[in-house]
Amino acid sequence: MRLSDLQTKNIVNVIDGRNVGNIIDVNVLENGSIESLVIEANKNFFSLNRESDTEILWKDITKIGEDVILVKIGLP
């Protein structure tokens, strides 16, 4: 699977059902395995404070489907 394939999928948190954001990058370990996905920060036109990008660890990914990536982040 290519990064471009992952970037087209919606990322949904299974804990609260919210859309997490868009993948902009991945962190790869020296052995070639993916350590984490980097999610673009929310950009709010009306806000002066820009949130930082979010990192989702590979272990927090529940399922990668055809159209969506399910993740489990936040309080259980």
Buried (B, 14 or more C-beta within 10 A) or exposed (E): EEEEEBEEBEBBBEEEEEEBBEBBBBEEEEEEEBEBBBBBEEEEEEEEEEEEEBBBEEEBBBEBEEEEBBBBBEEE
